[in-house]
Amino acid sequence: MKSDNHTADRQGARRPRRSFLKAAALSAAALCAAGTFSSAQAAKTQTWKVQSVWDAGTVGYSLFEEWAKSMEEKTGGELIIKPFPAKSVAADNNALFDAVRNGVLQGMNPFTLYWSGKIPASVFLSSYPAGPDQPHQWDTMFYAMGMLEKTREIYKKLGLFYVGPIHHDANIIHSKKPVNSLDDLKGMKIRLPGGMVAEVFQKFGVSTVSLPGSDIFPALEKGTIDAADYVGPAVNWELGFGQVTNNILFGPPGVMSIYQPVDLMDLTVNLRAWNNLSPRVQKIVEQEVRNYSQQHFLTIQKRNIEALEKFKESGSQISRLSQEDVEKFRQAALPVWFKWANKDKDARAIFDIHLKYMMNDLVGYLSPEDVKGLE
């Protein structure tokens, strides 16, 4: 009996020990699996550094920063976007372009027109003198007429992926003296973007200068330029233009600008960084850029209304060009359109989409007579 009890005791003692070892083994396996899962999740997470051309402290950058930081949650942690304001990583526009191509930055939020010297077709990826002047017209060309796909083909050759256009505003001119007609521009030194815009203004006797947004205020303050084009009232007020100018030039009633009425920004990323995203996250990013475009545009329009009142209260006078000026401007612009379209086959392909759209009777901006003799 004693022997039986002793055997039973030994067996009973062994059972808990075996159970403990089994449980420990299962726990270790679970921990191992958890560690593997965490590593897999970490490996999936992509972190992008994306620099905007908006200066810190402006409504444009605040909106971009908020959008960028929202992407981690929207992608379930698969994509983290770290936003940077103008000049914080890349010191100027050329450096910004190269930094994204080389992978120093994974993306940029620029004004598309900045790349006219590198990508001639980019003059037709944002509004140009006397071209399509309503935001929905650009959305139609990008998302319904194949312009987005063609743009991506062009950018892919440079190791970049063009995610999509971002609406922000029209561009307006702030000047030290009143400008009431195109004739008043003669002899003025004006900050303007390069490319087609500068060429058309030069036809009216303007000396053009290219400066980044952050350099405009000191140039106006010192008098090294007489006037400056930049974005709309909201951002321009924040940049202090009302302190160094007292005149603002618009187009005819209902038209803020005849030379850049729909000045588009975009989100462009390094092609390798884009390809590292899962198809699911790629679709989320594309849709969120479209959502952001609308939010960005509407928020800035609201701020424009408020800011324009501040400009007027501070003494700024509003001038408007006439419809006659618009016609003169378009006649000056037409041959410049075709000159840029003939820069290369990509520029021509994009311009063909524009031409088809503007000559359609639904739009009616151009007739065969308008472009007669231009090829």
Disulfide bonds with the S-S distance in Angstrom:
none
